[in-house]
Amino acid sequence: MLDRKTDAVLRLLIDSVGENYKVVNKNQLLSELPARLRMDISELSRILTFLKENDYVDVKYQDKEEICLATTVKAESYKESDKNIVQKANMPAKQIALLIVGAFLAAFLGALAATLLGKLF
């Protein structure tokens, strides 16, 4: 799992660059990221290096202003894996209480039936 900033950069690259090589201005990437992340150019470069080292992006060349890159299949699978995360069901307390009472009642009646059948035979 990637941290918030790395995840945001990777999702931006997947959406804007895709699997084909594209030259992107680093300042433009910074401007497209949410302001709440508070990233500067050096942190963006560090994140891009991390993504390259972990095979999320393939970089052809890079200078101070621009970078030529393409996302990999690993990046696409990372984005798709977030869609498949199972979320916890939100059940109201009333429904949970009803389930507990129902399970207890079923167990009690099963034990009672077993006792009565045991005494008959």
C-alpha positions, -999 to +999 in steps of 0.1 A: +000+000+000+013+034-009+012+065+013-013+094+005+011+115-015+026+087-036-009+073-042-021+107-054+009+111-078+004+076-092-033+081-098-026+114-115+000+098-137-023+069-147-050+094-156-029+119-175-001+098-190-013+062-193+007+034-207+022+054-236+053+075-231+045+112-226+066+142-218+052+160-187+062+192-170+069+186-133+054+220-124+022+211-143+020+179-123+024+198-091-004+222-100-028+193-108-022+177-074-045+187-045-032+216-026-038+199+007-009+176+000+016+205+001+042+191-021+072+208-036+093+198-067+120+179-046+093+158-030+077+151-063+111+140-077+116+117-047+081+102-053+088+097-090+121+080-082+103+057-058+077+048-084+104+041-109+124+019-085+093-001-077+082-005-113+051+016-112+064+039-140+090+036-167+111+067-172+129+073-205+146+106-195+143+133-169+157+168-163+149+196-139+117+207-157+104+177-176+101+140-174+092+114-201+075+085-186+048+058-190+029+039-164+033+001-162+009-028-158+017-029-121+004+007-117-028-003-135-033-033-113-027-011-082-055+012-093-078-017-101-071-035-067-086-005-048-119-011-066-120-047-053-115-039-016-144-053+003-160-028+026-174-037+060-211-039+061-229-013+081-256-030+101-279-012+125-277-022+162-313-033+161-305-058+134-274-071+152-294-076+184-321-095+164-295-118+149-280-126+183-314-133+199-323-155+168-291-175+171-296-180+208-332-191+203-322-215+175-295-231+197-318-234+227-346-250+207-321-274+190-307-285+224-343-289+237-353-310+208-321-332+212-329-337+249-365-347+242-355-371+214-328-386+237-354-393+264-378-410+239-353-435+226 
